[in-house]
């Protein structure tokens, strides 16, 4: 599917390591500001 998926593994010392697999742009797209271009400046 779209978005990121978290994979948690444990290293040799017992610490939990989180790794994210997937497309970050698909995950953050709803939070990104809409880009606007300046068409002109009124004087």
C-alpha positions, 0 to 999 in steps of 0.5 A: 500500500501507499505510505510508510510501514514501520519495521521494528527489530531488536539488536544484539543488546536488546534495543528496539530499532525502528525502520520505515519502509515505503514512500514518504512523499505519499505519507506527508502529501496531505500535510504539505502546503499548497504551492502558489505562484505569484501572477503579478503585483498590483501597483 
